[in-house]
Amino acid sequence: MTIVAVAASLLIAVSAGVRAPANAERGDPLMMRAKLTGSADLPDGAVTASVEPALSRLAKLAGGQQYSRFVLPTEAVYRNGDEIEVRFPPEDLPDAYVDEGGLVTVVIDAADAEHGKYGTVLSSVRRVTIANSQQWAPPMYSAESLSVPPAKRTAAQARAVAAKAPATTARAVYAAFDGDENPVEEVLADALPHATSRMQPTSDEKLARVASEMSALPPHDLARAVAASNCSLAKKERIRSATVGTSYPMLKGSKSWLTYNNSTSSSFGTAVNVGDGWYQGGGVTATADNWGSSFQKSHRLRSYRVHVIYRKQTCTSAKWGTILSQKLIPVGQTGGIGRNILSSRPSWRSKCAPVVSHKWWRGSTTGQSYTLSYGVKFEKVLGFNLKSERGYSRGARLFYTANKRRAICGDTTWPGLAGKMMERGWRARSY
């Protein structure tokens, strides 16, 4: 049993009433939501939330150099079964924990004393300023020029804001920014990512020597000891290839290419080990590098790849030094790119729009992001791959060009809104 599990068992008796009830008034803005399967019956105080330092700061740390997370108050965590909400005022988070462009990485940890399990899930959000008020927004959201109050925006500014709205709620955000009754903070909260993970078995046997010391702690000191942890990053960098797009042009007379800008648009998965082997962590972490690339035009079927820097994070109990969890987390990108030639095309044909001789692109955040559950190539190291996700924007576009009529097809919806698109012959059009 781990130190966290023992601490959680002690918390059962001393922390009743610490957890904010599910029907309590939620006055602070929604920061993160997650589902941690197996956590529903955990006692109050056994689930904690914290914030990582800005990734740009983490990337500069020497191997083994310790740092601390910003531990959120227990009252910031709301639970309803396995569903968890974290609510915290954006203006109260110190700037040292906010990366370029407002990116913030939130971590939820949970301990199951009875069954010897531990769970952790993390996700990125973005701190933005809208009408002189700070709000939490999805990581794919870009917040340029949002300090101008909606009532004072010109029509051009309103359209520019709407073009950078969260992918799933662009129309609602446009309405909110345009002065309708839909509150901006509610629209943003509805668009926040929903991270998922599960409780996992853990196998640390170093607890007997500290159990008596733990039981002697006052309740508040015990809760603080469980929540607080010291973390460090291994010196070794693991450079992994991650797919951030695919294109399927017609082989004759057509070409396709991707322009890539990572300043606001890419997130990558994490791997977690709590003592019983590595598994895919829930949620994705957005990096905040500033570089870009335009891939060469080609008629070939291909996937587009960037190179992501991962480092192993080890977090230990600040009081007893026992390892709580290890993660492989993305801390940046090298700026390197690659591509993989594909041998076959998808069969998408239900949502195909006709286009005449064209230079067509998908480049607005309106619609779906490109996602690939196996996008980050870790299988040879871990036995599985991790998720990659890329949003579309003016700096991150997928282009198709042809000198004759074609149809552009989306994977799950119309190509102007789809996360993945392919080119087909004119006869494939849906209307």
Disulfide bonds with the S-S distance in Angstrom:
Cys231-Cys315 2.07
Cys352-Cys409 2.03
